[in-house]
Structures are given as C-alpha cells and as structure tokens.
Amino acid sequence: MVDKDLVLTKAGNVKKHLIRVEKKAKADLKTFLKDLDRQEIIAFNLEVAVQNCIDIAAHIIGAEGLGVPGSTAEMFYLLEENDYLSSEITEKMIKAVGLRNLIAHEYGKIDLKQIYEISQNDYKDLNTYLLAIFEKLGLED
C-alpha cells in the first residue's frame, strides 16, 4: 500500500527545490552564464527535485508491486503502464532523469545554456508529474 504521507513529504521537497530554482532563474542568460553561484544553486535544486520524483516513483512501484525496473528511466514506464502517467509526462521525466544523472555524475560536461532554458520553464514538468501522481492516488495538491 502506498504511504501517502511519504509521497506528500517528497512532493513538498520537490516544490521547495523548485521554488529555489524559480527564484534564482530570474535573470537573463548573460547574467546566468557569469554567475557560478546561480548556476550551481539551480543545478543542485533541479538535481534534488528530480531525485525526490524518482523516490516517489520507486516507492509507488515497490508498494504496489508494479514490477522490477531495470533502470531509473524504466520506473516511469512502469508508472505509465499502470495509468499513473501519460506518455508525454513519462518522456519528460525520463529527460529529467537524464539531466539529474548529468548533474550528479558529469558536471563538467553540462551545457549551461540548457540548464538556463530548463530553469526558465521546463522545471514545471516536475509539477505536472506530481499532479498526475496526486490524481491517481486521490491526493490534494
């Protein structure tokens, strides 16, 4: 059985980190590219927000016995197969996992312009993911 309190706690963490992204993203590209602190704060908060989304997926899959994913990306396919996510949200989450992996494991290879673009709008995809999970679990936002 899914622990809804755990899901809500993890979702709260996602939202907290996305608020930090949103606050630090209020700059033009030129300012962003010159500001190492801003870059690192945004990257770190995106990484942790995505990790909390992964944690939610892992918990649901384990609690509901949805299968054994072979990779982190596969977790989102399992959620899609079990009507938690649309294919569009699944694809966005797989891209988010790729970004998280890049930030966590290969920081020197990150395209800062890509991080900037994500910080301007794409980070909201994580909220869309949370809404889909909440809807399936019957939780309030």
N, C-alpha and C positions, 0 to 999 in steps of 0.2 A: 504494500500500500504506500502510495506517495505521501511523504511527510510535507504537507502543505506549508507548515511553518518554516521548514528548511528552504523550500522554494521561495517563499516570501522574503526570507532573510537574504538569500543570494540575489534575488531580484532587487532588493533595496541596495545591495552593494553595487550592482550594475548601475543603477540610477545615480548613486553617489559619484561613481567614477565618471559617468557621462556628463554630469554637471561640471566636474573639473575640466573635462575636455572642452565643453561648450564655453566655459569662462575663458580658458586660455586660447581658444580658437578665434577670439575676437581680435584679429589682426590681419593685415594684408599679407600676401605671400612674401614680399620683400622683408617685412618685419619678422615674419616667422623664420625665414632662412638665416637671418642674422642672430637669432635668439636661441642659443643652445638650451637654456633652461626651459623655455616654452616648448621646444621640440621634445625634450626628454619628459616633461610633465605630461604632454599629450600622448606620447608613445606609451609611457608607463600606464597611464589610466586606461588607454584603449586595451592594452595587454591584459590588465587585471579585469576589466569589464568583460572581455571575451572569455577569460578563464572562468569567471562566475557563470556565464552562459553555458559553458562546457560542463561545469559542475552540476548545473540544473539538469542538463540532458543525461548525464551519467546517472544521476540519482533516479530520474524517472525510468530510464531503461532498466536499471537494476531492480527497482521497487516493483515495476510492472512485469518483469521477466520478458522483456521485448526482444531479447537476443544478446549475442556477444559480439560487439562491434570489433572489427579488425583494426580500426583506426579511429582517431578523433572525428574525422570528417564523416565516417560511417555512422556515427551516433545520430547525426542529423538526418541521414537517410532512413534510419530505423524509426525516428520520430515521424518522419513524413509518411512512411509505410503504415504507421499506426494512427494516422489522422491527427497528429499534433501540429504539423506544419504543412504549409503549401510548398510546392516545388520551388516557387520563387524565394520564399524565406529560407528554404534549405540551401539553395545555391548561395544566397547572401551570407549565410552562416559559415558555409564551407570557405568562402573567401575571407571571412573574418578570422577563421582558424588559421588560414594561411598567413594572414597578416600577423597574428599573435605569434606564430612559430618564427616568422622572420624577425620580429622584435626580440623575442626571447633568446633566439639562438644565433642570429647573424646580424647584429645591429649595424655593423659597418656597411652592409650592403643595402640598407634601406633607402628607398627613393623618398627624399624628404618632401618633394612635391606631391607624391602620392599620399603621404601622411597628412599633409596640409589639406588636400582635397577630401580625404576621409573625414578630417576634423570639421570641415565646413558643412557636411550634410550626411555622408554615408553612415556615420556613427549612429544615426537614428534607426538604422536597421536593427540594432540590438533591442530597441524599444518595441519594434514590430514583432520581433521574436518573443519577447516577454508577453506581449498582448495575446499572441497565439497560444502560448502555454497557459496563461491565465484563463483564457476562454475554454480550453479543453478541460482544465481542472476545476472550472467553476469558481475561480477566484476573482476578487475585485481588484482593480488597479489602484 
